[in-house]
Each structure stands twice: as structure tokens, then as C-alpha cells.
Amino acid sequence: MSNYYDVTFHELSGKSVVKREVISDKEPFDAWQDACVSFTDEVLNIRVNEEAFVSLNRRFIVRIDTQEVDGPVDKQIKRHDEIMGVVNTLSNMGF
């Protein structure tokens, strides 16, 4: 089963690159590989968004954080449930 992850690559300089909603079938410790377009022993190539591409030198990467997040469908369901809760509350109040 696929999970969605936010993957953050932390550099030695203190800067970080975040790739959001990465879909991966791998274990959380290996999900960073799916965040990369390609990778070698020296460089990670990441497509951050439609227009931005980043190449990170692996020698300067200090830490990679992986956090499991809700996918787009789960977010839509939660948003719909929240709206229905507000509508029901307002309905009970007589609005």
C-alpha cells in the first residue's frame, strides 16, 4: 500500500529542501529515494515543483527527515467532514 510523505533534506549550511506529498511503497527510511528524480553516490537530483529542479551534493546532506502525511484524497474527505460538521452545528442553532 502506498503512503504519502513529506521529505526534508537538511544541508550542512542550515538550508533545507522539502519535497511534499511524495508517494512511496517503500519503508519510511527509504522513501527519500522516491522524492528524487535520480540519485548517485555523489548527487541527489530533486524536482521540487513544476519549475524548480535542485541538485544536492550528498557530502553536504546532514539529515533527511521523512514524515507520513495524508494524501490528497484523505485531505478532501477531512475537509468535507469539517464542512458538514459546521453545517450541522449551524442547522442545530437555527440558521
MMTF fields as JSON, N, C-alpha, C and O atoms, coordinates in Angstrom:
{
  "mmtfVersion": "1.0.0",
  "mmtfProducer": "UNKNOWN",
  "numBonds": 379,
  "numAtoms": 380,
  "numGroups": 95,
  "numChains": 1,
  "numModels": 1,
  "chainsPerModel": [1],
  "groupsPerChain": [95],
  "chainIdList": ["A"],
  "bondAtomList": [4, 2, 8, 6, 12, 10, 16, 14, 20, 18, 24, 22, 28, 26, 32, 30, 36, 34, 40, 38, 44, 42, 48, 46, 52, 50, 56, 54, 60, 58, 64, 62, 68, 66, 72, 70, 76, 74, 80, 78, 84, 82, 88, 86, 92, 90, 96, 94, 100, 98, 104, 102, 108, 106, 112, 110, 116, 114, 120, 118, 124, 122, 128, 126, 132, 130, 136, 134, 140, 138, 144, 142, 148, 146, 152, 150, 156, 154, 160, 158, 164, 162, 168, 166, 172, 170, 176, 174, 180, 178, 184, 182, 188, 186, 192, 190, 196, 194, 200, 198, 204, 202, 208, 206, 212, 210, 216, 214, 220, 218, 224, 222, 228, 226, 232, 230, 236, 234, 240, 238, 244, 242, 248, 246, 252, 250, 256, 254, 260, 258, 264, 262, 268, 266, 272, 270, 276, 274, 280, 278, 284, 282, 288, 286, 292, 290, 296, 294, 300, 298, 304, 302, 308, 306, 312, 310, 316, 314, 320, 318, 324, 322, 328, 326, 332, 330, 336, 334, 340, 338, 344, 342, 348, 346, 352, 350, 356, 354, 360, 358, 364, 362, 368, 366, 372, 370, 376, 374],
  "bondOrderList": [1, 1, 1, 1, 1, 1, 1, 1, 1, 1, 1, 1, 1, 1, 1, 1, 1, 1, 1, 1, 1, 1, 1, 1, 1, 1, 1, 1, 1, 1, 1, 1, 1, 1, 1, 1, 1, 1, 1, 1, 1, 1, 1, 1, 1, 1, 1, 1, 1, 1, 1, 1, 1, 1, 1, 1, 1, 1, 1, 1, 1, 1, 1, 1, 1, 1, 1, 1, 1, 1, 1, 1, 1, 1, 1, 1, 1, 1, 1, 1, 1, 1, 1, 1, 1, 1, 1, 1, 1, 1, 1, 1, 1, 1],
  "groupList": [{"groupName": "MET", "atomNameList": ["N", "CA", "C", "O"], "elementList": ["N", "C", "C", "O"], "formalChargeList": [0, 0, 0, 0], "bondAtomList": [1, 0, 2, 1, 3, 2], "bondOrderList": [1, 1, 2], "singleLetterCode": "M", "chemCompType": "L-PEPTIDE LINKING"}, {"groupName": "SER", "atomNameList": ["N", "CA", "C", "O"], "elementList": ["N", "C", "C", "O"], "formalChargeList": [0, 0, 0, 0], "bondAtomList": [1, 0, 2, 1, 3, 2], "bondOrderList": [1, 1, 2], "singleLetterCode": "S", "chemCompType": "L-PEPTIDE LINKING"}, {"groupName": "ASN", "atomNameList": ["N", "CA", "C", "O"], "elementList": ["N", "C", "C", "O"], "formalChargeList": [0, 0, 0, 0], "bondAtomList": [1, 0, 2, 1, 3, 2], "bondOrderList": [1, 1, 2], "singleLetterCode": "N", "chemCompType": "L-PEPTIDE LINKING"}, {"groupName": "TYR", "atomNameList": ["N", "CA", "C", "O"], "elementList": ["N", "C", "C", "O"], "formalChargeList": [0, 0, 0, 0], "bondAtomList": [1, 0, 2, 1, 3, 2], "bondOrderList": [1, 1, 2], "singleLetterCode": "Y", "chemCompType": "L-PEPTIDE LINKING"}, {"groupName": "ASP", "atomNameList": ["N", "CA", "C", "O"], "elementList": ["N", "C", "C", "O"], "formalChargeList": [0, 0, 0, 0], "bondAtomList": [1, 0, 2, 1, 3, 2], "bondOrderList": [1, 1, 2], "singleLetterCode": "D", "chemCompType": "L-PEPTIDE LINKING"}, {"groupName": "VAL", "atomNameList": ["N", "CA", "C", "O"], "elementList": ["N", "C", "C", "O"], "formalChargeList": [0, 0, 0, 0], "bondAtomList": [1, 0, 2, 1, 3, 2], "bondOrderList": [1, 1, 2], "singleLetterCode": "V", "chemCompType": "L-PEPTIDE LINKING"}, {"groupName": "THR", "atomNameList": ["N", "CA", "C", "O"], "elementList": ["N", "C", "C", "O"], "formalChargeList": [0, 0, 0, 0], "bondAtomList": [1, 0, 2, 1, 3, 2], "bondOrderList": [1, 1, 2], "singleLetterCode": "T", "chemCompType": "L-PEPTIDE LINKING"}, {"groupName": "PHE", "atomNameList": ["N", "CA", "C", "O"], "elementList": ["N", "C", "C", "O"], "formalChargeList": [0, 0, 0, 0], "bondAtomList": [1, 0, 2, 1, 3, 2], "bondOrderList": [1, 1, 2], "singleLetterCode": "F", "chemCompType": "L-PEPTIDE LINKING"}, {"groupName": "HIS", "atomNameList": ["N", "CA", "C", "O"], "elementList": ["N", "C", "C", "O"], "formalChargeList": [0, 0, 0, 0], "bondAtomList": [1, 0, 2, 1, 3, 2], "bondOrderList": [1, 1, 2], "singleLetterCode": "H", "chemCompType": "L-PEPTIDE LINKING"}, {"groupName": "GLU", "atomNameList": ["N", "CA", "C", "O"], "elementList": ["N", "C", "C", "O"], "formalChargeList": [0, 0, 0, 0], "bondAtomList": [1, 0, 2, 1, 3, 2], "bondOrderList": [1, 1, 2], "singleLetterCode": "E", "chemCompType": "L-PEPTIDE LINKING"}, {"groupName": "LEU", "atomNameList": ["N", "CA", "C", "O"], "elementList": ["N", "C", "C", "O"], "formalChargeList": [0, 0, 0, 0], "bondAtomList": [1, 0, 2, 1, 3, 2], "bondOrderList": [1, 1, 2], "singleLetterCode": "L", "chemCompType": "L-PEPTIDE LINKING"}, {"groupName": "GLY", "atomNameList": ["N", "CA", "C", "O"], "elementList": ["N", "C", "C", "O"], "formalChargeList": [0, 0, 0, 0], "bondAtomList": [1, 0, 2, 1, 3, 2], "bondOrderList": [1, 1, 2], "singleLetterCode": "G", "chemCompType": "PEPTIDE LINKING"}, {"groupName": "LYS", "atomNameList": ["N", "CA", "C", "O"], "elementList": ["N", "C", "C", "O"], "formalChargeList": [0, 0, 0, 0], "bondAtomList": [1, 0, 2, 1, 3, 2], "bondOrderList": [1, 1, 2], "singleLetterCode": "K", "chemCompType": "L-PEPTIDE LINKING"}, {"groupName": "ARG", "atomNameList": ["N", "CA", "C", "O"], "elementList": ["N", "C", "C", "O"], "formalChargeList": [0, 0, 0, 0], "bondAtomList": [1, 0, 2, 1, 3, 2], "bondOrderList": [1, 1, 2], "singleLetterCode": "R", "chemCompType": "L-PEPTIDE LINKING"}, {"groupName": "ILE", "atomNameList": ["N", "CA", "C", "O"], "elementList": ["N", "C", "C", "O"], "formalChargeList": [0, 0, 0, 0], "bondAtomList": [1, 0, 2, 1, 3, 2], "bondOrderList": [1, 1, 2], "singleLetterCode": "I", "chemCompType": "L-PEPTIDE LINKING"}, {"groupName": "PRO", "atomNameList": ["N", "CA", "C", "O"], "elementList": ["N", "C", "C", "O"], "formalChargeList": [0, 0, 0, 0], "bondAtomList": [1, 0, 2, 1, 3, 2], "bondOrderList": [1, 1, 2], "singleLetterCode": "P", "chemCompType": "L-PEPTIDE LINKING"}, {"groupName": "ALA", "atomNameList": ["N", "CA", "C", "O"], "elementList": ["N", "C", "C", "O"], "formalChargeList": [0, 0, 0, 0], "bondAtomList": [1, 0, 2, 1, 3, 2], "bondOrderList": [1, 1, 2], "singleLetterCode": "A", "chemCompType": "L-PEPTIDE LINKING"}, {"groupName": "TRP", "atomNameList": ["N", "CA", "C", "O"], "elementList": ["N", "C", "C", "O"], "formalChargeList": [0, 0, 0, 0], "bondAtomList": [1, 0, 2, 1, 3, 2], "bondOrderList": [1, 1, 2], "singleLetterCode": "W", "chemCompType": "L-PEPTIDE LINKING"}, {"groupName": "GLN", "atomNameList": ["N", "CA", "C", "O"], "elementList": ["N", "C", "C", "O"], "formalChargeList": [0, 0, 0, 0], "bondAtomList": [1, 0, 2, 1, 3, 2], "bondOrderList": [1, 1, 2], "singleLetterCode": "Q", "chemCompType": "L-PEPTIDE LINKING"}, {"groupName": "CYS", "atomNameList": ["N", "CA", "C", "O"], "elementList": ["N", "C", "C", "O"], "formalChargeList": [0, 0, 0, 0], "bondAtomList": [1, 0, 2, 1, 3, 2], "bondOrderList": [1, 1, 2], "singleLetterCode": "C", "chemCompType": "L-PEPTIDE LINKING"}],
  "groupTypeList": [0, 1, 2, 3, 3, 4, 5, 6, 7, 8, 9, 10, 1, 11, 12, 1, 5, 5, 12, 13, 9, 5, 14, 1, 4, 12, 9, 15, 7, 4, 16, 17, 18, 4, 16, 19, 5, 1, 7, 6, 4, 9, 5, 10, 2, 14, 13, 5, 2, 9, 9, 16, 7, 5, 1, 10, 2, 13, 13, 7, 14, 5, 13, 14, 4, 6, 18, 9, 5, 4, 11, 15, 5, 4, 12, 18, 14, 12, 13, 8, 4, 9, 14, 0, 11, 5, 5, 2, 6, 10, 1, 2, 0, 11, 7],
  "groupIdList": [1, 2, 3, 4, 5, 6, 7, 8, 9, 10, 11, 12, 13, 14, 15, 16, 17, 18, 19, 20, 21, 22, 23, 24, 25, 26, 27, 28, 29, 30, 31, 32, 33, 34, 35, 36, 37, 38, 39, 40, 41, 42, 43, 44, 45, 46, 47, 48, 49, 50, 51, 52, 53, 54, 55, 56, 57, 58, 59, 60, 61, 62, 63, 64, 65, 66, 67, 68, 69, 70, 71, 72, 73, 74, 75, 76, 77, 78, 79, 80, 81, 82, 83, 84, 85, 86, 87, 88, 89, 90, 91, 92, 93, 94, 95],
  "secStructList": [7, 7, 3, 3, 3, 3, 3, 3, 3, 3, 3, 6, 6, 1, 7, 3, 3, 3, 3, 3, 3, 3, 3, 3, 1, 1, 7, 4, 4, 4, 6, 2, 2, 2, 2, 7, 1, 3, 3, 7, 1, 1, 3, 3, 3, 3, 3, 7, 1, 1, 1, 7, 3, 3, 3, 3, 3, 4, 4, 4, 3, 3, 3, 3, 3, 3, 3, 3, 3, 7, 7, 2, 2, 2, 2, 2, 2, 2, 2, 2, 2, 2, 2, 2, 2, 2, 2, 2, 2, 2, 2, 2, 6, 6, 7],
  "xCoordList": [0.838, 0.0, 0.881, 1.886, 0.511, 1.286, 0.946, -0.204, 1.961, 1.803, 2.345, 3.133, 1.919, 2.405, 3.343, 3.081, 4.441, 5.437, 5.858, 5.874, 6.195, 6.921, 8.371, 8.676, 9.259, 10.667, 11.47, 11.376, 12.26, 13.077, 14.553, 14.996, 15.299, 16.74, 17.432, 17.314, 18.152, 18.85, 20.311, 20.989, 20.777, 22.165, 23.028, 22.522, 24.316, 25.294, 25.205, 25.473, 24.835, 24.744, 23.547, 23.435, 22.657, 21.461, 20.23, 19.115, 20.408, 19.275, 18.661, 19.292, 17.424, 16.755, 15.887, 15.425, 15.68, 14.833, 13.715, 13.97, 12.476, 11.319, 10.599, 10.28, 10.35, 9.537, 8.267, 8.317, 7.139, 5.864, 5.071, 5.14, 4.314, 3.391, 4.057, 3.586, 5.144, 5.841, 5.124, 4.983, 4.671, 4.011, 5.075, 5.937, 4.993, 6.021, 5.451, 4.624, 5.911, 5.58, 6.667, 6.53, 7.742, 8.894, 8.691, 7.759, 9.595, 9.606, 9.924, 10.561, 9.495, 9.753, 11.232, 11.547, 12.137, 13.563, 14.083, 15.121, 13.389, 13.81, 12.944, 13.182, 11.945, 11.028, 11.734, 11.237, 12.876, 13.618, 14.02, 14.162, 14.204, 14.595, 13.509, 13.811, 12.244, 11.135, 10.964, 10.316, 11.536, 11.491, 12.466, 12.343, 13.428, 14.454, 14.081, 13.532, 14.386, 14.235, 15.294, 15.028, 16.505, 17.609, 18.611, 18.634, 19.44, 20.48, 21.653, 21.501, 22.831, 24.066, 24.737, 24.164, 25.944, 26.68, 27.108, 27.468, 27.072, 27.556, 26.469, 26.602, 25.39, 24.404, 22.985, 22.703, 22.086, 20.647, 20.0, 20.194, 19.245, 18.525, 17.047, 16.401, 16.524, 15.159, 14.384, 14.875, 13.176, 12.259, 11.333, 10.451, 11.536, 10.797, 9.361, 8.423, 9.191, 7.855, 7.949, 8.936, 6.935, 6.892, 8.062, 8.49, 8.584, 9.605, 10.977, 11.959, 11.066, 12.327, 12.948, 12.303, 14.201, 14.983, 16.198, 16.812, 16.547, 17.654, 18.573, 18.115, 19.883, 20.885, 21.618, 22.221, 21.569, 22.22, 23.426, 23.34, 24.537, 25.734, 25.559, 25.362, 25.631, 25.378, 26.38, 26.088, 27.534, 28.559, 28.103, 28.537, 27.22, 26.78, 25.391, 24.861, 24.802, 23.498, 23.741, 24.424, 23.161, 23.369, 22.307, 22.603, 21.062, 19.954, 18.822, 18.632, 18.077, 16.875, 15.716, 15.728, 14.718, 13.526, 12.401, 12.177, 11.699, 10.558, 9.366, 9.432, 8.275, 7.081, 5.888, 5.632, 5.163, 3.98, 2.863, 2.59, 2.223, 1.146, -0.066, 0.026, -1.198, -2.398, -2.238, -1.647, -2.773, -2.766, -3.85, -4.646, -3.894, -4.893, -6.329, -7.196, -6.593, -7.957, -8.36, -9.479, -7.445, -7.739, -7.983, -8.858, -7.217, -7.413, -8.789, -9.463, -9.207, -10.514, -11.635, -12.624, -11.492, -12.507, -12.599, -13.697, -11.449, -11.45, -12.08, -12.848, -11.76, -12.309, -13.832, -14.56, -14.303, -15.749, -16.416, -17.481, -15.794, -16.351, -16.399, -17.358, -15.374, -15.357, -16.472, -17.141, -16.668, -17.726, -19.095, -19.964, -19.285, -20.578, -20.811, -21.95, -19.753, -19.875, -20.318, -21.158, -19.754, -20.142, -21.589, -22.347, -21.979, -23.364, -24.338, -25.387, -24.007, -24.893, -24.986, -26.065, -23.878, -23.892, -24.765, -25.595, -24.587, -25.404, -26.877, -27.756, -27.144, -28.525, -29.17, -30.335, -28.408, -28.932, -29.172, -30.005, -28.443, -28.615, -29.785, -30.168, -30.352, -31.499, -31.177, -32.041, -29.947, -29.574, -29.812, -29.553],
  "yCoordList": [-1.181, 0.0, 1.242, 1.296, 2.214, 3.442, 4.412, 4.529, 5.091, 6.141, 7.44, 7.435, 8.545, 9.859, 10.381, 10.227, 11.003, 11.506, 12.922, 13.276, 13.717, 14.958, 14.637, 14.195, 14.859, 14.525, 15.823, 16.641, 16.004, 17.202, 16.812, 15.984, 17.42, 17.201, 18.387, 19.513, 18.158, 19.211, 19.24, 18.214, 20.439, 20.612, 21.118, 21.639, 20.956, 21.399, 22.905, 23.372, 23.661, 25.123, 25.584, 26.771, 24.677, 25.037, 25.174, 25.273, 25.18, 25.254, 23.872, 22.856, 23.859, 22.576, 22.641, 23.708, 21.482, 21.334, 20.375, 19.282, 20.792, 19.977, 19.512, 20.314, 18.236, 17.648, 17.135, 16.232, 17.708, 17.395, 16.342, 16.231, 15.572, 14.542, 13.594, 13.407, 13.011, 12.005, 10.682, 10.231, 10.06, 8.766, 7.683, 7.694, 6.735, 5.706, 4.404, 4.396, 3.311, 1.978, 1.466, 0.394, 2.224, 1.795, 2.113, 2.819, 1.567, 1.872, 3.355, 3.95, 3.971, 5.403, 5.787, 6.876, 4.921, 5.247, 5.273, 5.88, 4.632, 4.601, 5.473, 5.525, 6.155, 6.971, 8.152, 8.68, 8.584, 9.7, 9.38, 10.283, 8.096, 7.703, 8.04, 8.401, 7.925, 8.271, 9.782, 10.246, 10.557, 12.009, 12.524, 13.655, 11.697, 12.096, 11.627, 10.54, 12.46, 12.056, 11.012, 10.004, 11.282, 10.332, 10.613, 11.706, 9.619, 9.824, 8.905, 7.806, 9.402, 8.627, 8.657, 9.151, 8.132, 8.168, 9.586, 9.844, 10.508, 11.867, 12.932, 13.952, 12.723, 13.786, 13.232, 12.115, 14.057, 13.786, 14.823, 16.021, 14.396, 15.301, 15.267, 14.221, 16.429, 16.524, 17.545, 18.64, 17.181, 18.13, 18.634, 17.907, 19.872, 20.424, 20.747, 20.412, 21.402, 21.669, 21.668, 21.194, 22.192, 22.137, 22.854, 22.472, 23.892, 24.722, 24.642, 25.108, 24.064, 24.099, 22.712, 21.758, 22.625, 21.405, 21.711, 22.768, 20.798, 21.012, 19.802, 18.659, 20.066, 19.012, 19.228, 20.28, 18.228, 18.321, 17.399, 16.235, 17.915, 17.114, 16.3, 16.871, 14.995, 14.132, 14.354, 14.061, 14.856, 15.094, 16.158, 16.151, 17.081, 18.178, 17.959, 18.858, 16.802, 16.496, 15.929, 14.92, 16.608, 16.229, 15.236, 14.271, 15.488, 14.672, 14.692, 15.669, 13.595, 13.511, 13.129, 12.065, 14.002, 13.74, 13.269, 13.831, 12.241, 11.719, 11.678, 11.056, 12.338, 12.376, 11.915, 12.444, 10.938, 10.451, 11.482, 11.989, 11.784, 12.774, 12.172, 11.125, 12.863, 12.439, 12.748, 13.76, 11.865, 12.089, 13.067, 13.483, 13.444, 14.419, 13.956, 14.774, 12.678, 12.167, 12.249, 12.652, 11.865, 11.938, 13.375, 13.623, 14.33, 15.733, 16.204, 16.941, 15.776, 16.181, 15.615, 16.301, 14.39, 13.769, 14.502, 14.775, 14.823, 15.549, 16.921, 17.352, 17.614, 18.943, 18.854, 19.691, 17.833, 17.66, 17.373, 17.918, 16.521, 16.206, 17.444, 17.63, 18.287, 19.514, 20.461, 21.065, 20.59, 21.474, 20.955, 21.734, 19.649, 19.075, 19.275, 19.473, 19.226, 19.487, 20.913, 21.153, 21.861, 23.265, 23.465, 24.158, 22.866, 22.988, 22.402, 22.991, 21.256, 20.646, 21.502, 21.637, 22.077, 22.952, 24.17, 24.522, 24.822, 25.979, 25.605, 26.382, 24.433, 23.966, 23.759, 24.102, 23.2, 22.98, 24.296, 24.369, 25.328, 26.64, 27.407, 28.463, 26.892, 27.52, 28.39, 29.118, 28.33, 29.123, 28.362, 28.877],
  "zCoordList": [0.0, 0.0, 0.0, 0.708, -0.776, -0.899, 0.226, 0.649, 0.688, 1.689, 1.118, 0.172, 1.696, 1.294, 2.375, 3.567, 1.943, 2.87, 2.474, 1.296, 3.482, 3.276, 3.608, 4.716, 2.653, 2.823, 2.853, 1.939, 3.914, 4.075, 4.065, 4.861, 3.155, 3.044, 3.712, 3.229, 4.815, 5.549, 5.121, 5.092, 4.79, 4.361, 5.515, 6.509, 5.362, 6.349, 6.586, 7.693, 5.565, 5.666, 6.483, 6.79, 6.84, 7.591, 6.71, 7.223, 5.411, 4.487, 4.342, 4.632, 3.891, 3.673, 2.424, 2.019, 1.831, 0.652, 1.041, 1.548, 0.8, 1.182, -0.073, -0.951, -0.149, -1.217, -0.552, 0.283, -0.92, -0.257, -1.015, -2.239, -0.237, -0.739, -1.729, -2.851, -1.295, -2.098, -1.885, -0.748, -2.955, -2.839, -2.919, -3.798, -1.968, -1.906, -1.365, -0.452, -1.949, -1.444, -0.515, 0.074, -0.383, 0.401, 1.878, 2.264, 2.688, 4.112, 4.294, 3.424, 5.406, 5.604, 5.503, 5.024, 5.942, 5.867, 4.437, 4.175, 3.512, 2.116, 1.205, -0.001, 1.763, 0.949, 0.297, -0.698, 0.825, 0.239, -1.196, -2.02, -1.496, -2.851, -3.86, -4.998, -3.455, -4.346, -4.481, -5.42, -3.555, -3.658, -4.706, -5.176, -5.069, -6.037, -7.436, -7.614, -8.427, -9.822, -10.138, -10.792, -9.655, -9.786, -8.676, -8.11, -8.37, -7.365, -7.66, -8.194, -7.289, -7.405, -6.04, -5.069, -5.971, -4.715, -4.348, -3.199, -5.31, -5.072, -5.097, -4.421, -5.863, -6.085, -5.989, -6.422, -5.401, -5.423, -6.326, -6.119, -7.311, -8.206, -7.833, -7.891, -7.451, -6.93, -7.744, -8.016, -8.128, -8.765, -7.664, -7.206, -7.243, -6.116, -6.51, -5.787, -7.664, -8.195, -9.714, -10.278, -10.371, -11.834, -12.492, -13.581, -11.84, -12.47, -11.814, -12.392, -10.628, -9.885, -9.765, -9.33, -10.157, -10.037, -9.163, -9.307, -8.263, -7.341, -7.392, -7.411, -7.414, -7.293, -5.984, -5.769, -5.103, -3.801, -3.769, -4.163, -3.305, -3.131, -1.845, -0.773, -1.946, -0.787, 0.335, 1.495, 0.009, 1.019, 2.017, 3.168, 1.579, 2.427, 3.031, 3.684, 2.828, 3.432, 4.823, 4.996, 5.811, 7.202, 7.661, 8.366, 7.251, 7.75, 6.731, 6.007, 6.692, 5.86, 6.776, 7.394, 6.859, 7.67, 6.764, 5.692, 7.199, 6.463, 7.406, 8.466, 7.024, 7.856, 7.033, 5.951, 7.539, 6.831, 6.955, 8.043, 5.829, 5.793, 5.073, 4.433, 5.196, 4.479, 3.002, 2.624, 2.176, 0.736, 0.339, 1.181, -0.932, -1.402, -1.184, -0.874, -1.339, -1.162, 0.305, 0.622, 1.208, 2.638, 3.084, 3.914, 2.539, 2.875, 2.43, 3.15, 1.237, 0.715, 1.583, 1.843, 2.026, 2.884, 4.214, 4.699, 4.809, 6.083, 5.931, 6.791, 4.837, 4.599, 4.467, 5.0, 3.752, 3.574, 4.921, 5.214, 5.741, 7.058, 7.952, 8.702, 7.878, 8.681, 8.247, 9.086, 6.95, 6.444, 6.865, 7.257, 6.786, 7.189, 8.685, 9.107, 9.494, 10.929, 11.202, 12.069, 10.462, 10.62, 10.187, 10.866, 9.066, 8.58, 9.595, 9.854, 10.167, 11.168, 12.421, 12.997, 12.849, 14.03, 13.776, 14.614, 12.621, 12.296, 12.151, 12.525, 11.617, 11.486, 12.852, 13.056, 13.779, 15.126, 15.858, 16.761, 15.467, 16.093, 15.463, 15.966, 14.378, 13.743, 12.559, 12.07, 12.088, 10.92, 9.655, 8.567]
}
